[in-house]
Each structure stands twice: as C-alpha cells, then as structure tokens.
Amino acid sequence: MKNFVQQGDNLTLTAPYVLASGAGALVGSIFGVASADAANGAPVVLVTRGVFTLPKATGEAWTAGVKLYWDNTNKRLTTTSAGNTHVALATAAAASGDTSGQALLRVAA
C-alpha cells in the first residue's frame, strides 16, 4: 500500500508533562505508556497497545473487562467516566485498596 505509514503501536509524540518510563500519558485523545523518561515538551515514544500495570484510583474495585478511563489530573486509571478519557479495559480484578491494576490499552477513537 502506498499510503501506509506505520503500525501505530509506538508513536513518537510530545510529552505533555514530565514522564518517567512506564508512566501513562494523554496527548489530546491519544493515550500511551512512556517507553523512556521524557521532559515536558520533549519527544517521547508512547506505547499505545498492550497490557500494562498502571496506577489506579483507590476506593474502587475492578473486574476483568470493565472500562477504564484516564484521570489526567491525578495521572491514574479510574472507572469514573465523567471528565475522563476512555483508554483501556481491565484485564484482571483489582481490589478497592489496590494502588495499581492491569489494563489493556486501546487507541481511543
């Protein structure tokens, strides 16, 4: 195909804030996990597909398959949709006291 650009599983974008390797980041409506540390405004490769352990909101339990949203203020996943961006699905149960959980990233459309 003449119009193919790339797979899209790894995208080089501008870091919207300081990122540590493995941190989640939301650039517009694109969510990914930083593959390396990056300064605010620096280029960073974000991994947009795969299963990752990421910070989660405490006080809420997850079941496998539940929709997860990125809380960009607190830089964590939540089941609360209001004011947040849908970015993933839980791949395993997580207890309400857990501070992290497993999530399958999806490219938001």
N, C-alpha and C positions, 0 to 999 in steps of 0.2 A: 504494500500500500504506500502510495506516495505521501499521504497525509498523516501517517503515524509519527508521533513524536517520542513517546516513552511509555512504559508500563504504568507509572503513576504510584507505585508502592513507596517510592522515596522521592520527595520533592525538595528542591533547594528553594527556600523562601527566606524572607527577612524575619529575624527573631522579633516578636512583638514586645518582649521583655527579656531580662537576663534568664538564661536557661541553663540548667545542669543537664548533663547526659542522662536520658531516661525520663525527663520531665515532660509532661503534656503541655501542648501549646495550641492556641487557637489563633489562626491568621485569617481574618474575615470569617468565612464559614468552613474553612479547611482546618481539620484537627489532625495532629500527629504527635509523635513522640520524638524528642530531640535525640539524634544519634551521637551528639557530642555537645560539650559546653559551648555556649554562644553568648556574646554580649548583646545587649539591647540594640537592635538595628543592624546586627551583623548577619551575614548569610548563615543559614543552618539547614542541614538535611533533616527533614521530618519524615519519619516512617508512618505511613498512613494506613497500613493494613497489617494485621497480625493480632496475637493475643499478648497482652501486657498486664503486669501488676502495676496499678496506679493508685494514688491516694483517693480515698472515698470519704464522703461525709459520714461522721459517726452519728449514731441515733437512728439509722435506717438499715434494715436488713435487705439483702438482695437474694433473689432466687435466680437460678440459671435461666437465661433468656430475657430477663427484664431489661427494658430500655434504660440506657444511661445517658446523662446529659452532663456537659462540661460547665461547671460553675467557674467562670473566668475570674471572678472577684477573689475566690478562695483557692483557686487552682486545684480543683478536685472534682471527682465524679460524684454525681448525685442522681437520685430517681426523681427529683423535682424538675419538672419541665418548664415551669414559669420563669422567664427571664434567662434561661439557659439554652444551650445548643445541643441537640441530639448528636452524639458522636460514637456510640458504642452499644454493645449488648453484653450483659454479664455472662460469663462462661462457667461460673461456679457460684454456689451460695456464699454469702458473706454475712456474718453476724452483725448486729447493730453496733457492737462495741469495736468492731474491726476498723483499723485506720487505712486499710488498703484492700483492694479486691481485683479479681481478674476480669479483663474486659477485651472483647473482640472489637477492634476498631473497624468502623465503616466510614467511607467517604460520604459526608453529608451532601445531599443534593438540593 
